[in-house]
Amino acid sequence: MPVAKPHHLIYGTLKDYLTEEELTDTDDERIRQELSRLMVEEKGYAKDCLKPRIKIETLFSRCFVTSTIELTVSVKQKQCMIIRYGPGSLVSRERAAIAAARVINPDYIIPLAVVTNGRDAELLDTRTGKIIGYGLHSIPDCDTLEEMSSQLVFHPPLEATRRERELRILNAFDVERCCY
């Protein structure tokens, strides 16, 4: 069986901006930390409104995948938006972000998702899958998301068959094939 080779430079460790947890210091992690800093220092969110590194585990066709949601954003104690980071093209990350937002909360579908590569971003409506904003500036600041929250629709959780389809999509998009 092939052994996975690391594909990231590791610089040591760093402290998580939100939790002060010690993390492996990579280029990708530095961008994730910058996203957290952006959300607090520029977008005005309190640190306790941002939950980092929520995991969704899936197993389909003997392929176990752990998907990580970089940030979940809550307003008025309700998860309103997720943020997913990945280097490169945003379009290839849209569908997995939508799937994650549709399954991560057991009580309702999170209505907004952001995909970003750290330099650019897209804001997505998770019900329709449509892009409703382009650029890092399209990520709503805290006041804007609070205003939007009264118009956001928090649909009930998906029924089992549709939920499984979304989990399969997340599994397929997030499987790591680069290290073999």
Steps between C-alpha positions, in 0.01 A plus 500: 500500500641844411610725783363854500769762449452840658424766242523800731803674636487486878653796679439379854195602699285808545224608737147508367372858486158406639573223749873532572526127430841396365479400132741382233637806320455464122433748222134391493466537878644850483228593249234345726631713788484810279135416423425481872680829556304659210170386648581649843707809423343615173155341493424566868410153625563404861734203526229296671276539191758309292546127543810362326574156358166321521541151352258294293603137456369287215556146381379394156638225278769422757625859475515674840523879475521767769373832368591810695288812513752777569251732672138490598356846560217553749281805550244516780605148608412359157745364242444717192808443286791264446837587351705244310855564391695328228788610279436556131173520314183597687257346254628152581418555868148638471303175498682348799441817704130491418483132597676571830264785587204275428611223739721643774223623729255233618217752553498702176686576178750783539388755238835651390836358402825668403774339295835674501860448400612783729524754217152470352163375622149411394191531717247225427131451571493139621135444408539592133875449458525842335789740551367815665830684546854507365819604678613508863293817543185294428543312829242676717631685803337433836250788479398408146454132587291598803280711270484218245415239764137609518462428126704180494301180477618217723348200327444184703762226476497285190318171506727193514532431125585860408735529797687190385534648149653818643738295716603300192572824315710625791686168512574504126618862491713484814682170450876561491664336200806718471730316736532152344 
